[in-house]
Amino acid sequence: LFYPVHLAVIDAMGHRTKEVYEFTRSYPGRTQAYKGASGRKTTPQTWSTIDRYPGTNVLIPGGVRLLTADSHYYKDILAGLLRIKSDDPGAYRMLASVNEGDHHGADYARQMCVEYVNERNLWVCPEHAANHYWDCAVLGVIAADILQIKFWQKE
């Protein structure tokens, strides 16, 4: 089966911000630079245009559109999706090849469960704990919200 990528949301705030900006500029409409924000905002998404490369005065021709999203809001949504029984509508689904019996499946499961909500109701990742799969899943939830997938009609 072939599934088209409708939107890839990419974290731009790591050590490769310039590369993320360049990549998202190369694929407008299919990719989106993202910056996470904590706290309960009135809206889970805000948009801005970045006109200079980070740490420089070098102009970005045409700028780059940056999404700042409330990561706690989207982590709450993902956690809710993970609570839905796998056979029920709206459940979070994984590839059939992911199973806890192999190394990759166990690593996937561990990373999807590593973050937790603390006593202040904030999401926390333990220091030095890998959470890459969880972060990718959160970015997928953000992409689904931007695309308003919940309103798409089945063909």
Salt bridges, closest charged atoms under 4 A:
GLU22 OE1 - ARG25 NH1 3.70
ASP76 OD2 - ARG40 NH1 3.15
ASP107 OD1 - ARG110 NH2 3.79
GLU115 OE1 - LYS75 NZ 2.74
GLU127 OE2 - HIS128 NE2 3.23
